[in-house]
Amino acid sequence: MTTQTLNALARASSAYLRSAMHQPIQWHEWGEEAFAAAQRENKPMLLDIGAVWCHWCHVMDRESYDDPEVAAIVNEHFIAVKGDRDERPDIDSRYQAAVSAVSGQGGWPLTAFLTPEGKPFYGGTYFPPTDGYGRPSFKRVLVSIANAYKEKNGDVVEQAKMVESAIGQAESFAGRDGRVSASIIAAIQKSAFSMFDAEHGGFGQAPKFPHPSALDLLIEQYARSASGASLRRTLRLRSGQAPEGGRPHMDLADDGQLRNVIVTTLEHMANGGVYAQLAGGFHRYSVDERWVVPHFEKMCYDNSELLKNYVHAYQATGSEVFASVARDIIRWMDEWLSDRERGGFYASQDADISMDDDGDYFTWTLDEARAALTEEEAQVAALRYDINEVGEMHHNPAKNVLYVRAPIEEIGRRMSLAADRVEDLLDSAKKKMYAARLERPTPYVDKTVYVGWNSMCVSAYLEAAKVLNLDDGRHFALRSLDRILAEAWRAYRDESEKAGESPASTQPQASTQPNVRLLHVVAYSDPKAEHREVSGLLDDYAATTLACLDAYEATTDLSYFKFAQAIGDAMIAKFFDAVSGGFFDAEPAVDGKSLGVLSTRRKPLQDSPTPAGNPMAAIALLRLHHYTGDSGYRDKAEQTLEACACNCRYHEFRLQQDRAAADGEPGGRREPSAYACGHTSEFAAIELGGIICRSLFGICLPSTNYGPGGAAANFGFRSQKDLLGKTVPKKWG
């Protein structure tokens, strides 16, 4: 049920917040107005954080926040604040830590209860409208919290103090005493092997997340070891020596085991329902261990990092299957998540059309397939994708998730057809099914252009374009980066810049460069919404610095290098901790006054699920040092990596102890336990290790194309002498 009266979210810019403007809840955006109201009325605050792509966020909206009875309770006893985790990840990360400390849960929707000062004292994720799933109804929770705040206020305040302390300790550095060495990579790799699912690929049991950073670590180690072995064999043969027996030069793992983990995982993912068989691109994760039934939302950052995985796997193995998947990811992103007119990558595509379906846009009944195809095409498609009268979806058992069940050869034998004929029929069937699917109502595409996510996509596109010779992809990546630099980068020279001093050497504080700023959002999805200038976070600066360096290497246009250095220097000035090393995720408030727990400083180390800011920053600084020779960049990178290494050692042997359960459907696959739309944390240290590995050893994968049996030979960045000083015009058209 909705009301025609708009609440304050009608003035919001975020698509997620604007979707709640008709709710009877008197919502506030995060800001001084909400906190002033809470303190003036002495009411606790209800903080709801979610995302436009989050299925369970919309379920809770419909079940609870659209309910006038719930609204009456909330409006009488609370000051309600709604936040978008994509727009304000700095708010989300701190309150996620708080709710995790209180309840052991995390994910979205995040439901937190705060003192009028914004200090959290209780929380959870999804609460059902009635008692169920082992948790109380939301109405009961609201009434209990309201009573506790009035009757046991002293206990509430004490609880809030303890939770705030836990936030400060979450994901913090233990100091600079970590030693960065290859032994860390060996330990992380050993953990990955122990968790590898040899039957289905991936790591651990359901739910299955891709873990792209971990995969890149393994791919890089395989490429390095395979290249080294190939080179040693060549040198020994040229010198007339017998081939080596064994692998004394490589103690981390056997090449065959590394290759098996990589190939098994990437092939099973590409054949599963987690990969969109018709349109290309990956859904967010799989709720089962076989990669068959996904959570259907599709994120630009998941696909950017998986694009790198498949490109790198193609380089390391020579398998054309991986190259084909990479091209398909780009095909989908080009069609659905790209602003072809202005440049830029959109944020996400929703899973559903309404609360009554679960991926219905992406799934098929047997009758739907038959209606779109000839009889022979339908037979081939049914065998290939396991389309039957009974499918995998519990909310509608007739719905089938498309995944590769039978190889071409088996279909040919069963239908007495040549393999070429089967492939032709399958190709025709895919085109017709895709065309038929386009006639269905389409899940919402969030056209918000986020700076950090766009920079990740730019880097992935440039990598794929370089390896796969994709000129169009290269051109679009550069156009997108140019848009970011034109619309999100605010740079004005100050006195230190005029003097030619680098923040890497002079260590200025953020206040010395008040006019240098990178935004977090380039454009919002709703053209009617007011544009907000949200300050960029560490992730935005680090990812954009890396994208500019990638663009410089792709074009030798010196302007990209200058942007990289300027943004990297601003990152140091605004976020680097000169006392303890490492980077904070956000700038301190200019006036020293922060709302809620935003005053708590964080140094993000673990992927969540995008690559963490500190390792990305370390990579960026090491690359800047390589080009400039400025030891300040190297020193700060080393301080950051030492702290990363210390954190990594702490977590690497506890990977399976802090596993978080993923979402499920009421009465369906799984009960929503720890959260509804979340991300497993068991691989945090392995993913961190992947980034440490890249920081330690540089980029070892080759920048050129090669076929099966080839080996990586280019083990580093091109030197400063190779690239600096050579300026050519950009050629993106």
N, C-alpha and C positions, 0 to 999 in steps of 0.2 A: 504494500500500500504506500502511496506517496501523497504529498500535499502540494497544492499549487503555490504555497508560500515558499519563497526561496530563502535559504539560510545564507550565512556569510560566505560559504564556499562558492557562491555565484561569482565572487570577485577573484577567485583563485585562478592561477595559470595552469596548474597541473591537471591533466586529463583525469587522473584518479580522483582528485579532490572535487573537480567539477561534476563528476558522475554522482556525487552525493548531495548536490545543491538542493534537490527536491525533498530530501529526507526531513522528517519532523524534528530530528535532533537539532538543537541550537549549536551547530558546530562552529568552532573557531579554527582559523589557521594557526600554526605555530607562530607566536609573536608576543610582543609586549602587552597587547590588548587582552589576550587570554590570561596571562599571568596576573595582570592588574585586577581583572575581574575575580579570579580565584582568591586573591589575597583580600580584596575588598569584601567579598561575600563569605570568606573563610570556608570555602568548599574544596574538597579534593578534586583533582583533575583526572579525567578519563582520557587517556591517549591511545588513539587507534592509528597504527601505522600499517600501510599496505601498499599495493601497486596495482596499476590498471590491468596487468596481465594475470593477476593472482586469482585463481578460481575461488578459493575458500574465502578470500576477502569479500568477493561479491556474494557468496553464499551467506556470510554473516551479515552483510548489508541487508539482504532481502529478508532473512529470518528474524533479525533483531533490530537493526537500526531503522528499518522501514515500519516497524511495529509501533503504533501510537502508545501502547502500554509501556513498552521499553523506553520510548522517548520521554514519556511523562516522568519516569523514575530518573532518567539521566538528567533531564532539564531541571528537576527539582533539587537534586542532591549533588550534581557534579558540574564542573566546567569542562565541556567536551572539546577536545582538540583532535583534529585529523591530520595526519602527515603522509607524505609520499616518500617511500624509501628510495626511489630512483632520483627524485628531485633533491632530497636532503639525506644522503647516506650518513652524514656526520651525526645527525639526530638518531637515526635508526641504529647505528652501530653501538652507541652508548646505551640505549634502552634495551637493545637485544642482550647486551651483557648483563644488564640489571635483571631482566626477566629470567635469564638463564640462571643467575645466582639464586633467585627466589624459588624457581619452579623446576629448573633443569630443562626447560623447554626453550625453543627458539624457532623463528620463522615468521611467516605472515599468514593471516593478520596478526600483528603484535598488539596485545591488549594490556596496557599498563595503567596502574593507578598511582597517582603522584600526590604529594603534598602541594599546597598552594604555591610553594617555592619551586615545584617541579622535581622534587626528590622522589624517586620510585620506592614504593614499599610493598607492592604486590603486583602480580601480573600473570599472564598466560598467553595463549595464542587464540585458537578458535574455541569459542564457548557455544554449545548448542542452545536452541530455544527452550528445550526441555531437558531434564536430567537424562544423560545418556553418554555412551562412549567412555564410561568411567570418569565423567566429569559433571559438575553441577550445571544447572541451567544458568544462562546469562542473567536472567532476572534475579535469581537467588544470589548470585555473586554480587550484583549491583547493590541489593538491599543489605547484604552482609557487610560489604565494604563501607557503605554509607553509615551503618550503625557503628561499626568498629571505629571509624574516624571520629564520631561524636562521643562515644562512650569509653574508648580506650586510646585516646589521642596520644598519651605518653608512650604507649607501646608502638603505635604507628610511627612516631617520630624516631624512636630508637631503632626500629626496623629500617627506616629510611637511611639512617646514618650508616648502618652496617652494609646495606646494599650499595650505597655510594662508594664506600671503601672498596667493595668488590669490583665495581666498575673500574676504579683506578688501577687495580691489579690485573685486570683482564688484558691479555695480549700486550703486556708491557715488556720492555727489555730487562733482562737480568743484569746487564752491564756489558762491558767490552771485553770480558775475559774469555769469550769463545774463540777457539782457534779454527781458522778456516783451512781445511785440508781435504784431500781426496777421500780420506777415511769417512767423512760425513756422507759423501755420495755413495760410498760402498755400503754403509749402514742403511741408508734410505733405500737403495736398490734392493738390498736383502729383504727389507720389509715389504717392498712391492712384490717381490717374488713370492713371499710367504702368503700374501693376500690374493694372489692371482687366481682367477677362476679359469682353470684350464679347459673346462667344457664350453663355457659361453663367452669367455673373454671378460675383460674388466677386472675389477677388484672387489672382493667381498661378496656379500649376498645382496638381495633386494633391500631397498631400492638401489638401482645402479646409476651413478653419475659418471660422466665421461672422464673427468679429471685431466684436462688437457695439459696442464703444466707437468704432471707426473709422466704422461705419455711422451711429452717432448724431451724430458730427461732421459727416458729409456731409449728413444729414437736417437738422441744425440750420442749417448754412450755406445749404442750399437754402431752408428756411423763412424765414430772415432775408433772403436776397436777393430771394426772391419777394415777401415782405411789403413790403420796401422799394420794389421796383419798382411794386407795386400802389398803394402809398401815393403815390408820386411821380406816377404816371399820374393818380390821382384829383385830386391838388392842381393839376396842370397843366390838367386839363380844367375844373375849377371856376374857375380863373383865366382861362380862355379861351386858354391857350397850346397850341401844337401838341404832340403827344406827342413824347417824347424819341427821338432817333435813336441807337441804341447804348446802352451801359451804362457810362458813365464812372464811376458811383458804385460799381461792383462789379468789381474787377480779379482776384479769386481764380479764378473760372472762370465759364463760361457756365451760366445756369440750366438749359438743356436738357441739358448734359452731366451736371450734378449729378443732375437728375431721372432721367436714363437709368441712371446707376450705381445709384442707390437702387432704382428700380423693377425693373430687370433682376435685380439680386441678390436682392432679397426675394421676387420672384415665382418665380424659379428654385429658390430654397431651399424655398419653400412647396410647389412642385410636385414636388420631388425626394423620393427615398427617405430623405433625412436628416430629413425631416418625416414623422411617423407619420400616414399618411393615414386610418387608421381611428380611432385614439384621440386624435389631436392631440398636440402637444408635439414637441420636437426631440431627435433623437439628438445625440451629442456632436460628430461631424464626419463628413465624407465622405472616403472613401479614393480617390475618382475626381474628376475635374474637373467632372463633370456633376451633382454632388450626388445621384447615384443610390444608390450602395452606401455605407451609413453604417458607422461603428463604433457598435454598437447601444445602448451604455449611455446613460442619460438622466439629466442632472444638474439639480438645482433651480436652481443659479446660472446655467447656460446659458439655461434657459428664462425665468428672471426678466429677464435682460438682453435676450434676444430679444423678450420680451413688450413691453419698453419700445420696442425698435426698431419693431415693427409698430404699436404705438399712435402713436408719433411720426410714422411714415410715413403713417398714416391722417390724422393732423392736417395734415401738410404737403401731401399730395396729394389728400385726399378720397376715396381709393379704398376702397370697401367690402370689397374682397378682403383688405386688410390688417386691417381691423377684424374680419373673420370669423376670420382666423388668430389674432388676439389673443384672441378669445373662446374659440377651440379650445384654445389653450395653457392658459388658466385652467380650462377643462373638464377637461383631463387632469390638471393639478396638483391640482384639487379632488378628483378621484377617486383618484389614486394617491400623491400626495406630500403629503397634508394630514392632520393630526390633527384630525378634525372635532369631536371631543369636547372637547379641551383647548385647541385652537389650536396653531399651529406647522406648519412645513413640513419634511418628511422630506428626507434628503440626496440620494438617488439610487435608480435602478432598474438592476439588472444587465443585461448584454447577453445572457447565456446561462443555460441551465438546468444544463449540465454542460460539461466540457471537450471533449466530442465534437461539440458543435453550435456554430454561429456565427450567432446571431440567429434560430434556428429558430422561436422563439415569434412573431417579428414577420414572418416570410416565409411564402410560400404556394407549394405546387405547384398545377398546374392541376386535378388530381384533387381536392385539398382544397377548392378554390374551388367546383368543380362539386358536391361533396357537400353544401355548405352552402346552395346557391342553386338557384332554378329555372333552367331552360334559358335563358330570356330574360335573367334577371338575370346569369347567368354570362357570357353573350355581352357584355353591356354592361360588366361589371367587367373582363373580359379585354381588351377594347379600351381602356378607360379607363386601366387600370393595367399594361398590357403583360404580362399573365399568359400564359405559353406553356409548352410542354412542356420547353423549356430556358430556365432563368433565369440569374441573375447570380452565384449563389453557387458558388464553386469546390469547396467541401467536399461540396456536394450540388447538382449542376447542375440538378436539377428544381425547386429552390427559387427563387422570384421575390421580389424586393424590390418592394413596391408604390410606384409613382411615377406621376405624371400624364403619360401618353403622348399621348392624343388628347383634343381639346376636345369639348364636348357636341355642337356642331354637326356635326362630322365623324362622330361615332358615329351621330347621327341620319340622316345621308345614307347611311352604309354599311348601316344596318339598316332604312332607310325608315320611320323613326319621327319624330314631332314632338319638338322639344327638351324640352317639358314632360314627355313620356312617358319620355324618356331620363333626365331628372333624377329622376323618381319611381322608376324602376328602380334607378338608381345609389344613391339614398338607402336604398332597401330592402336592396340588396345590402350596403352598408356596415354597416348595423345587424345583418344576419344574420352577416356575416363576423366582426364584432366579438364577437357573442354566441358564435360557434363558437370564437373564439380564447380567450375566457374559460374554456373548458373545458380548455384545455391547461395543463400545469404552468407556473406563472408565475415569471419571473425574480425573484430576491430583491430586496426593497425595503429599503434601509438606512433605518431609521426614526430614526436619530440626528438630533437637532435642534441644528444648529450656529448660534451666535448671529449671526455675520456674514452667513452665507448667508440666514438667516431675515430679517434686516433688509433685505437686498437684495430678497427676495421681497415683504416688506411694502411697500417703496417702489414696486415694480413694480405690485403689486395696487392700491395707492392711485392711482397714475397712470392705470391702465387704468379703474378705477372712476369716476374723475373724468371721463374723456373719453367712455367708453362707457355711462355711467349704470348701473353694475353695483352695486347696493346690497349684494347678498350678498357680492361680492368685497371691498367696502369694510369690511363688518362683520367678515369673517374676517380681513382684514389687521390690523384694530385688536385683535381678540381675540388674534392671534398676537403682536403687539407687547406687549400687556399681559402675556402669559405670559413673554416675555423679561424685561421689566422686573421682574416679580414674582419670577422664579426665578433670573435670572442677574446681576442688579444688586445689589451689596452696597454700600450707601452709609451712612456715619455721619458726622455733622458733626464737623469739627475746628475748631481755634481760628481759622484764617484764614477759614473759611466763616462762623463765628458773627460775625466782625467785618465780614462783608459784602464781603470782598475777593475779586476774581476772579483765578484763576491766570493768566488772559490778561494781566493787568496786573502781578501780583506775581511771576510767574515762579518759583513754588515748585518744588523738586525733588520727585521721586516719593515720597521718604521723608516729606514733610510731610503726605501724605494716605494713611497706611498702611491705613486701613480703607475706602477707596473702591476698589471692584473690580468689574470686569465679567468674567464667566466666558466661556469659549470654547464650552462645551457645556451645553445645557439638559438634555437627556436622551439616553441611549444606546439603541441599537436593541433590545438583548436585555434584557428586564425582569429576567432572572436575574443579570445582571452587576452588579458593584459600581459604584456611581456615583462617578466621579472628578471632583474640582474642578480643571479645567485653566484656568489663567489666560488671560484674553482677550489678544489681540494687537492691534496697531494697527488692522488691518482690522476687527476686531469693534467697537472703539470708534468708528471713523469711520463705518462703515455704520449702526451703531445711532443715532449722533447724527443722521445724515441721515434715518433712518426716523422718528425722533421729530419732527424738523422737518416732514417730510411729513405726519405724523399731525396735528400742530398746524395746519398749513394746511388740512387736510381737515376738521377738526372745530372749530377755534378753541378747543379745550380747553387752557387755560393749563398744565395739569399736564404735557402732552407737551412744551411748550416748556421747562419747568423741568427735565425729564429730559434734554432735549437739551443744555441749558447745563451741567448737572452732569456728564454723561458727556463732553461736549466739554472741560470744564475738567480732568477727570481725565485725558483723553487728552493734554492739554498737559503736565500735571504728570508723567506717567509716561513719555512718549515724545519730547517735543520737545527738540531739540538747540539750546540757547540760544547756543552758540558758533558753529556753522556753519549753523544753520537746518535745517529739515526735521525729519522724524520717524523715529525708529528703529522697527523692527518689533516689538520685544519689550522688556520691562523688563530691566534688569540684575539678576543674582542678588542677593538680599537680603544674603547673607553675602559677596558678591564671588567666590564659587566657582561656576564654571560647568562642566558636563560637556562633554567633547569640544571642539567648536569653537563652542559656543553663546556663548562670550565675544566672538566676532566680532560687531561691531555692523553692522547692515544698515539701509539706508534704501530700502525698496522703491519703485521708480518705474514698473515695467513690469507690465502685466497678465499674470497667470500661472495660469490664464486669467481669474480674477476681477479686477475693477478693483483697481489697486494702491493701497496704503494712503496714500501721500503725497498724490497728487492728490485722493483722497476726503477726506482730512483738510483740504486746502486749501479745497475746496468747502464743507465744513461750517463752517470758520472764517469764510469770507466771508459765509455766510448768517447766522451768529450776529452778525457785525459789523453786518450790515444791520438786524437787529432791535434790537440793543442800543446801537449807536453806540460800542461799546468798541473803541478803536483797537488794543488789544493783539491782538485776533483778526485784524484786517486786516493788521497788521505781520507776524505769524507766517505768515499765508497768503501774503503777498507774498514773504517769504523762501523759503518752500517752492516757490512757483511759479518764482522766479528760478533756483533750482537745477534744477527740472524742465525749464525752458527750455534750460538749458545742456546737460543730458543729452540732451534731444530733438535739439538741433542736432548733437550728436556722432553720433547714430544715424540721423538721417533719410535720409542719402544712402548708407547701408550696409544698407538693408532686405533686399536679396535675397542678401547675402553670408553672412548667418548663419542661413540657412534650415535647419531641422532636418527630417529625414525622419520620416514617421509610420509606424505599424505596418502590418503585413501578415500574411498567413497563410503558413506554410511550405508551399512548393509551390503557392501560390495567387497572390493578386493582386500582392503585393509581398513582398520579403524583409524581415524585421525588421532594419533597419540601425541607425540611431542609437538608437532605442528602440522599445518596443512600444506603450505607452499614453502618448503625449506630447502636446505642444502646440507648433505652429510659433511661432518667435519673430520671424519676418520683419516682423510688423506691430506690434512692441512700440512703436516710436516713434509710429506713426500712432494707435494706441490711446491712448498717453500724450497725444498731441496733442488727441485728442477730449476728454479730461478737462480739459486746459489750456484748451481753447476754452470749455467750460462754465464753468470757473472765471473766465475773463476776462470773459465776456459775460453770465453769468447764464443763467437759463432763458428762452429766447426763444420756445419753442413755446407756443401758446395753451392755456389751461386749459379751454376750452369746445369743444363739438362744432360742426363746420360741414361743409357738403357740398362737392361738386366745384366747383372754381373759387374756393373761399374762400381767405383768406390769414391768416397769423398776425398778430395785432395786439397781443397782450399781451407786451411785451418784458422784463418783470422780475418780481421777487417782489412780492407785496403788501407795502405799507409797514408799518413798525412801528405806525404810528398806526391802520392798518386793522384790525390783528389783536390787538395787545397790549392787555391789560386787559379783554378780553372772554372770559369763561369760560362754557362751556356743558357740560352733562353729555355723556359719551360715549353714543353711540346704536348700539352694535353688537349689542345683543340677546343 
